[in-house]
Amino acid sequence: MDAQLLTALAISCGVLLVTAYAIWRWGPGLRSRAVRCPEWALGAEVLVRQVEAEFGNLKFTDIQHCSLLKDRPVDCGKGCLARL
């Protein structure tokens, strides 16, 4: 194979890997976030579901777990979603 073709192939593979990593790291899925709880006025760590909203934008849709509630289900009003 030609050296230029191999170089182009290597660069293309690198760009593909970086793009895949960025989508996995910062794209849709569950993410850990720090937030101030509006109900208890305390700092909390929450596990929040992030989905695609529009092209290139993400939005938070649900709280899966909250450090203030320990092992209980998240049954509060989830007002912290507006603070993320």
C-alpha positions as CSV (number, residue, x, y, z in Angstrom):
1,M,0.0,0.0,0.0
2,D,1.0,3.5,-0.6
3,A,2.3,5.6,2.4
4,Q,-0.2,8.4,1.8
5,L,-3.1,5.9,1.8
6,L,-1.9,4.4,5.1
7,T,-1.6,7.8,6.6
8,A,-5.1,8.8,5.5
9,L,-6.4,5.5,6.9
10,A,-4.7,6.1,10.3
11,I,-6.0,9.6,10.6
12,S,-9.5,8.5,9.7
13,C,-9.4,5.8,12.4
14,G,-8.1,8.3,14.9
15,V,-10.9,10.7,14.2
16,L,-13.5,7.9,14.4
17,L,-12.2,6.8,17.8
18,V,-12.2,10.3,19.2
19,T,-15.7,10.9,18.0
20,A,-17.0,7.6,19.5
21,Y,-15.3,8.4,22.8
22,A,-16.8,11.9,22.9
23,I,-20.3,10.5,22.3
24,W,-19.9,7.9,24.9
25,R,-18.4,10.3,27.5
26,W,-20.7,13.3,27.0
27,G,-23.7,12.0,25.1
28,P,-27.0,10.5,26.3
29,G,-27.1,8.3,29.3
30,L,-26.9,8.4,33.1
31,R,-24.6,11.1,34.5
32,S,-23.5,12.0,38.0
33,R,-24.1,15.7,38.9
34,A,-23.8,17.8,42.0
35,V,-26.9,20.0,42.8
36,R,-28.4,21.9,45.6
37,C,-31.7,20.3,46.8
38,P,-34.5,22.9,46.7
39,E,-36.5,20.9,49.3
40,W,-33.8,20.3,51.9
41,A,-31.5,23.2,51.0
42,L,-28.5,20.8,51.1
43,G,-25.9,19.8,48.5
44,A,-26.6,16.4,46.9
45,E,-25.1,14.1,44.3
46,V,-27.7,12.9,41.8
47,L,-27.7,10.3,39.0
48,V,-29.6,12.0,36.2
49,R,-30.8,10.7,32.9
50,Q,-29.6,12.8,29.9
51,V,-31.3,12.5,26.5
52,E,-31.0,14.2,23.1
53,A,-33.2,17.3,22.8
54,E,-32.2,19.0,19.6
55,F,-29.3,18.7,17.3
56,G,-26.2,19.0,19.4
57,N,-28.1,19.6,22.7
58,L,-28.9,17.4,25.6
59,K,-31.5,17.7,28.3
60,F,-32.0,16.2,31.8
61,T,-35.2,14.2,32.1
62,D,-35.2,12.2,35.3
63,I,-33.4,11.7,38.6
64,Q,-32.5,8.0,39.1
65,H,-30.7,8.3,42.5
66,C,-30.1,11.0,45.1
67,S,-27.4,10.9,47.8
68,L,-29.8,12.5,50.3
69,L,-32.3,9.7,50.0
70,K,-29.7,6.9,50.4
71,D,-31.3,3.6,49.2
72,R,-34.9,4.9,49.0
73,P,-36.5,5.5,45.7
74,V,-36.5,9.1,44.4
75,D,-40.1,10.0,45.4
76,C,-39.7,13.7,45.9
77,G,-40.9,16.5,43.5
78,K,-37.5,16.4,41.7
79,G,-37.3,20.2,41.7
80,C,-33.5,19.9,41.4
81,L,-34.0,19.0,37.7
82,A,-34.5,22.7,37.1
83,R,-31.2,23.5,38.8
84,L,-29.0,21.3,36.6
